[in-house]
Amino acid sequence: MPRYPRRILSLLPAAALALQSFPAVAQIINQQTLEAANHNTQTQEEGTIPGLYYDPSGVVAPTFANSQASETAGSIRLPAGSQAPSFLNGAWPANASSDQVLKIGHLKDHPQFKQFTELNINEVLKASGKDPSTVTLSEVPIASTMTVGEYLQINPGAAEQSLEDAPAVVQSAFGYYEDEPLLHEPIDQTDIVFIEQKASNPEISDIPAEDLLQGDWGEAFTQEEQSQLSKTLSKVNERLRKLPLKQLIPLAQGIVSGDWDTVKKQAKDLAIKEGSKVLIKELMKNPKIAKAIKDLPLGTLPLDKLGLADAPGVGETAIKDIPGSEDKTLNQVPGLKDVPLDQIDLALALSFTRLDLLGRIDTTDAAAVVDNIDYVISGGTKDQIPKPAPCKIDGKDTKNCRHFELDNVDGGGEPTKLSGQAWIQGPDQMVPGGQGWLRIIANGKEVTGIKPWVAGNVKLYLEDMREGSGDEVGSARLSTAWQFGYSDPITGSHYTPHFIRIPTPWRIKEGGIMLLLARSGGIPDAIRNLQPSQQQFCREPTLVASAQTNNATDSNQTTGGADGSSPPHSEQHHINQYLARIAYGESTGGTDIGPHPDTGAYGEYQFIQKSRDTLYTRTGIDAWSESKEERDRAALAWIDIYGQEVGHDIISYIRSGNFEAADYLLGRNQFTSLPGGAEDVKWNDPVALEVYGPNGNAPVTPTGASASSGVPFCQPTNGSATFAQGPAPEAGQVNASIYQAARQMYGFDTSSGPEGGSQACAWAVDHVLAKAGIEPMRTDNVLNVLDKMKSGRGTRINSGQAQPGDIILSKGYDHIGICMTAGCTEVLSNSSSKASFSWRSDGTFDGWYDRSRFLHEAPTEEIWRIQR
């Protein structure tokens, strides 16, 4: 049921990448591994994938500082009452680099980039070439914004020390050293009102005040506001200017309360009164100043005179564990923005599986400028849906269309749907990417490329393409582009485009083989000898490594019970438990399998015939199979497909034991007998909730079926292989007539149609057919059009076969329109708001029907070719 069902049925090539190792022969793309192998960088060394060779010459590892994140200013502000993490709020200036946009919160849960946040400041400084012993605390912005109270959290032992023995940074907070005033002149009421107002804006409240004076921040912080802030900052010393707005002046519930000079004087007076022998924890208990001194930012202290050694714990604490760090941008951690990104452990494995269709790099066209390319496999990932994007020379986002042309794997024989498809060089074409709140980053654009798996966070793209000459064949650098995201059951998924680019030291050349995410039904003879065992071409569920989680590090997953069952609390145990949970509600644990007298639903998971057919067509898995393991795979595949449709990784919720989130999403209109669903009559017994909960022990024999987000399940070799039923009929005169009629009728008034034109999509298409001299469908209903297509008026095709004049139905069968381009990348249909045949959209109707309540009937757009 997905908007793009795992791309199994599409022609987007996708290397079967995994972020863990598994027992398949693979080509590893990992800079550290390669360096450790002591390769001779002057030679081209072939890998285990034909045509992929090691050539690191010219590869320069990027950094966060030189990776641009956005050409224009932008900001994100969470809706009021949102439960999403606060780090998603933010703003950035025009031409911002990645370190000005990304926050520690973005990195700390990312499968690859989280390792940066597990470093401490000393380690980051060393990695960037600096000696921590020479760095003052004033050069560590993330330490400047830390408060005295937060410092005592990371160094609790300091609270047990006396004032005379405490770290110098704590002594300084109590006036142990001479210091200059923070204010050059008093802050007036105008300043106070301005600071209160701006500090309450979560988009900018964590940004250092002096940074807001630099560059164009757009509407997030206007030039007028910059002028006002400049006047305010002229009254304070340099230390305060480095603090974020919310720390410029003491705030109590958002209201300015005094100033830091007053707080520091009170702390000094108290220290003088109590004497140097008093313990810090006793000073912190004083009711008059405890709250104020606890909130005192270290940045108000003379940090230019203090080193990291004067604040034990600051340099030694992992970045992710520093209080408040997730809200800090990367440029507030000294050295982090300059660490080469090839330091991360990519461990990308390109391996063959039985499910993969392999394509051969046929020819290279690396000319400086070429014509538009419409027949492509590369594209963008708007809404996390890989979508081919024809390369149009427009002088802005696209200036060239250099590309590889692909062919079937053996390079000969009859042409296939793959033959002639183009993989456009990434930097030549910027395409839409991202989803939800985070789409605004990088202006919503990413380099064109291929998406290895729908649920992953990496795509592959080509760069440095070279045409062959003499004995040297054409080749291109294989590079990766990464994104960051967040998802929860309430607000859905939010992802940046793939804007962090990291080249690999590998090139692929003409004649080389790349993996495509489409089922081949067996191993092509051309590559049968590349691996020692046919079994390795099918990733058995127990060997599958997820693209999103670090399963291999979970020791619980590698040690089962004595009976072979999954260990308690492991991800596999949670999968088994949730399958049993569904079966208990749907069929009393498989004892009442049906068929249901009203719906015909059958099996322990109660699939109706239509759902069974849909799943089998798209995955080759039979939900009514006699095999218990295959039925379990069917349930998991359906859950994963539906999760992609609604924008949630439901499988990950289940694997982590978050059954409530899974119930909430699936119980509404899928497995309605789950707790909280429309038919949850079996869950009044708390014992049942415990037995079938994540920590229970349901009375079901473990099946071994496993779920892995974004990686296809093993399927029967005789399963359905493509989306289209055989070759598409030729797009002849009928298509041409429909296309010309649609063009001529652009802007046609539909107000005389159903509901004053607001429900006139099928009505308008019928008028187009009539004008084209083709018998109309004689209906105002999209479902009736569909029925007539199925009854012989049309043939369903896939988007790669679509031509102008084909008919496209939206997800949920809510809308219908006319394809105006090859690939149906542009659609013309009725505009409900304008009551005219004038809505120009992309092939997804601009995502308008992505949340249709009838997605269970039509989870993807359908394209039909009228025959008569």
Disulfide bonds with the S-S distance in Angstrom:
Cys391-Cys401 2.07
Cys538-Cys714 2.45
Cys819-Cys824 2.10
